[in-house]
């Protein structure tokens, strides 16, 4: 099994042809995809007729899979298995969320520019989002390439941030969205983390701006000055020339590199339309090593 890369919007996005993800992936192909996503940080795998177990099996080729935050903090509401995040507007009753439902309001955070799990000490490496249904209008996903952003920063701004760190706090983000209804176990589980604002990608060697709506203050700076800097950086980073917009079709699997990108979901209408997506996320744990693949053993 091999694959072909079709550029969608270079250097941000590409489409992968020739892979049936129902089949095990060899270590060689996994390494080739690591190289491909370092070049194009959004990879689209069209028409993947896989289930959640196969989504997890594919994801496990690239890092340790995270247990869903929803499962950790609100197990009674989680309708999928623990390592699958439910990026949907559908409950256990198979009905779409109504206006005012806290589950619906909690999803508004994802409409702000962010990098997955950037509020955790070990943030996300790759995310894998599988689409099951597309609303009538809207609901696209947008991705911002932070390599391009870093390269385009004015010299004085690039020099200012080179050695700075910021605190990333998802509870701060939820409060910005007007959503504060979360239980104490969530508060305890979702502590803020500190990350450098400039990082070097371990595969490409490119410097990137590491930013997210979760970034709420600059370490060792007065709070107003730090927040003003973060606002300026986010406004610069979300200019159209840095953005790829993905228009979903059913059974697209989109894999993206959180070390290179920020992303957000766009509003869709009507809000009662079914929008169902399942996501697996692998963490950027430097101790993780790729295990031998069943595909290699069968070869």
N, C-alpha and C positions, 0 to 999 in steps of 0.2 A: 504494500500500500504506500502510495506517495501522494503528494499534493501539489497544486499549482496556486500561485499567488496572483490575484488580479487587483491592481490598484483601484481604489475608489476615489480617495482624495489624498494624494501624497502630500506630505509624508505622514499623515495621521492615520488613515484607514485603508484596509485592504480586505478583499474577500478571499476566502480559502475554498478551493474546489478539490474534490477527489478524496475527501476523508469521510468515511461512515463511522460516526462516533459510537455506534452500537458495538463496534469491534475494539478490542484492546489496542492501545497505542504502544508502539515499541519505544525504547529509550532513545533510539536514534531520531525518531520522528518528534518525540517530545523536545529534544534538544534543538531540532530544526525549528520548531514552533517558538521556543525561547528566543532564537535568533530573529525569527520573523517579527515577533511582537516587540523586540527591542528596536526594530526599524519602523514598523507600523504599529503603534500602541493600541489601536483598535483592530481586532480581527473578527470578521463576520463569517460564520459557518452557516450557509443557507440550508433549509429543508432538513433539519436534523430530527429524525423521528425517534428520539430517545426518551427514556423515563428518568425519574430522579436518581435511581441507582446507577444508571449509565452516566448521568451528568456528574455524579460524585466520582465514579471510576475514572472518568476523563480528567476531572479536576485534580485528583490525587497524584497525577503525574507531575504536578507543578508546585506542590507545597502542602503543608498541613492544613486540612480543611477546618475552617472555623465552625464552632457550634453557633447557631443563629442567636443573635441578641434577643429576639422575641421569645425564643424557646427558653433561654436562660432566665428571663424575667417575668414572662407571662405565659407559662406553659399551658394554662387552661384555654388560651385563645389560639394556640398554634395548631394548624390543621395538617402540617407536613412534618416529615421526619426532622430530627434535631439539627442536622447539618445543612438543611435547605431553608433559606430565607424566603419568605412568602412576600414577593413584591407585587401584591394583587389588591384588588378592592373587593374581595370575595371572602366571606366568613365560612365557618364550619357548616352553616345551614345552606351553603351554596347560593346565598343571596348577596347581591352587591351592598356595600355599606351605604347607609342612609346619611343625610346631612346631619351634622352634629355628633356622629359616632366617633368616639375617641380614636378608634383604629384608623378611620379616614383622616382625621386631623393630624395624626402622628406621621402620616405619609407626606405631609406638606414639607417636612424637612428635606426630603429628597428632591424638591423642586429648587433648592438652593445649591449653588456650586460647592461640591465637596469631593473628597477622596475617601473611599470606603475605609472605615475603622481607623481613620487618622487620629481619633481621640484615644486610641489604645496605645500602650507602650510598644507593642509590636504591631504595626499597622498592616493593612492588606497588601499583598503582592498582586495577584490577579483576581478579577471577578469574572464569573461566567453566568450570563443572564439568558434564560431560555424563554421565548415568547410563545404563549398559547392562544392569545386572542388580541385583536387590535380594535380600539374604539373607533367610532365613526369619524371623528376629527381630532387631530392633535395627538398627544401622548408620545411624541418623538423623544429620543434621548440625545443630549448634546455632550460633546467631549471637547475639552480644551487642552491643547498640547503645551505643557509647561516647559519643554525644551525650547520651543520657539519663543515662548514668553521670556524666558531667562535671557536668551540671545538678543532679544529686541529691547530689553530694559535700557533706559538711559544710563550712561556710565555712572553718574553720581548715585542713582538709586541702586544699581547693582553693587557698588562699593559699600553702600550703607547697610545692605542686608546680608552681606557675605558671611558674617560671623554671628548673626542673630538667631535666636530661638524664640519660639512662640508656644503658648499654652493652647491646647486643643481640647474643647469641652462640648460634648454633644448636648448636655443639659442646657448650656448657654444658648445653643442653636435652637433648641425646642422652645425656650422661653422667648427668643426673638420672633418665633412664628406664632406666639400667643398660646402655646401648648405647655401647660405645667402640670397636667394631671397624670403623674406617674408615681407608682408606689415606692416605698422606702427601699425595697430590694433593688429597684432600678438605680436609685441614687447611689447605693453602695457599690453596685456592679459597674457603674459607668463613670468612674473617676477620670478627671482630665489627665492628659499626658503632655510632655514637652518634646518638641521636635525642632530640628534645624530648619530654617527657612530656605536654605540652599543645600541640596543634596547632589551626589554624583551617582548616576545610574550604574549598577554593578556590571551590566553586560555591554551597554553602548559606550560607557565612559563619559556620556554627556552630562553637563550640569543642568539641573532643573530647579525651578521655583516650586517649593513644597508648600502648598496653600490649601485652604478649605474654609468654608463658612464656619467650621468648628473652631478656627483660630480666633481666640477672643482677647488675647493680650500678648504683648512682646515682653519677654523676660528682661527684667532690669530697666525697663523704660516706664516713665509715668503712664498711667492707663490711658488718658486722652491722646497722648502722642502716639502710643503704640497702636491704638485702634484706628487712628487717622492713617497711619502707615499701612495697616492691613487693608483698610478701605481703598486706598490709592492702588495698592498692588492688585486687589481683586478687580477693580475697574479696568486697570491696564490689561490684566490677564484674560478678560472676557470680551475683548474686541473681536469682531467677526473674522479677521484673518487668521486667528488661532483656533477656530471652532470647526468641528465636523458635526453635522446633524444627521442622526440615523433615523430613517423612516422604516418602522418595523413591518415585516411581513410574518405571517404565522409560521412558527417553527424556525425562525432565526435563532441561532445561538451567537451571542456577542461576547467575546472575551476581551477584556481590556486590562491595561497595566496601570494600577493605581500609583505607582512610583513616578509615572510620567504625566498622568492626566488628572484633571478635575472633570466632573461630569454632573449632570442634572437631568431630571425628567421634566418634560413640559406638560402644561395643563391640557386636559382633553375634555371633549364635550360630546354628548351630554354626560354628566358625571355618573349617571346610572348605567352607562355602557360597561360591559364586562371588560376589564383589563387584567389579565392573569399572566404573571411571570414568576418563574422559580429561579433563584440564584444560589450558586455555591461560591464561596470565597476562600482563597488560600492565603495564609498569612506569610509575611516576609521574614520568616524565622531563619537567621543565618546558619543555625545548626542543622537545618533540614538537608537531607541528602536523598536524591532520587533512588528509589528502591528498584530492584530488578523487575522488569515488566513480564506479565504472562505472555505477551506477544513475543518477547525474546525467547522465553522458554519453549514456546511452540515452534520456533523457527528451526 
